[in-house]
Amino acid sequence: IIEEVRALSSRGQCRYLAHRPVVKENSQTTKIRPVFDASAKQGNNPSLNDCLETGPNLMQLLPNVMLQFRMRKIGVVADIRKAFLQIGVNPEDRDFLRFLWWEDVDAQKLKIYRHNRVVFGALCSPFLLAAVIEHLLDRAPERFRDTYCAKVAN
């Protein structure tokens, strides 16, 4: 999901994402998780989201989804958890998804990491997820294609 940046040469440009902790005291698995802010700006410089293309909207309109849903005998709804983390980022684009992390706060020692998966909160992430799902569903066997008529709804 992430990888440490060992060499500081970035073969060009790079960007560091701002992040903050979100604390969930009641969580059994992840009490603290980092939330990354691709909209954060430094001074007058554009944010990462300012520099990204959104891509076309591949989400189907809710009325279309409801009509397709009602046309079948059986309907299935699913929540795809952690879906963005299943989509890889091209190696040449990973330096735009760097972030700093305290290895040792007391010694004020920082480490540099970068994401190698799509980041939740990046402007292009919803398009990338919808495009990947559409691609996978298009590759499904012909007899199952009509099953997935709703594809992606948000």
Residue pairs with C-beta under 8 A, 6 or more apart in sequence:
1 85
1 115
1 116
1 117
2 113
2 114
2 115
2 116
2 117
3 94
3 113
3 114
3 116
4 111
4 112
4 113
5 95
5 98
5 112
5 113
5 114
8 112
10 95
11 92
11 95
12 95
13 95
13 96
14 95
14 96
14 98
15 48
15 95
15 96
15 97
15 98
16 98
16 99
16 100
17 36
17 37
17 38
17 40
17 48
17 97
17 98
17 99
17 119
18 36
18 37
18 40
19 34
19 35
19 36
19 37
19 99
20 34
20 35
20 37
21 32
21 33
21 34
21 35
22 32
22 33
22 34
22 35
23 31
23 32
24 30
24 31
24 32
24 33
25 31
34 99
35 121
36 99
36 115
36 119
36 120
36 121
37 121
38 47
38 48
38 49
38 52
38 119
38 121
38 122
38 123
39 47
39 48
39 49
39 50
39 121
40 47
41 47
41 50
48 96
48 97
48 122
49 122
49 123
52 122
52 123
52 124
53 123
53 124
54 123
54 124
54 127
55 124
55 127
55 128
55 131
56 127
57 127
58 127
58 130
58 131
58 134
58 152
59 126
59 130
59 152
59 153
59 154
60 150
60 151
60 152
60 153
62 153
65 150
65 153
68 149
68 150
69 75
69 150
71 149
72 149
80 133
83 129
83 133
84 117
84 118
84 119
84 120
84 125
84 128
84 129
85 117
85 118
86 117
86 132
87 117
87 118
87 128
87 129
87 132
88 116
88 117
88 118
89 97
89 115
89 116
89 117
89 118
91 116
94 114
94 115
94 116
95 114
97 114
97 115
97 119
97 122
98 112
98 113
98 114
99 112
99 113
99 114
99 115
100 110
100 111
100 112
100 113
101 110
101 111
101 112
101 113
102 108
102 109
102 110
102 111
103 109
103 110
103 111
118 125
118 128
118 129
119 125
126 154
129 152
130 152
133 151
133 152
134 151
134 152
137 145
137 148
137 151
138 145
140 147
140 148
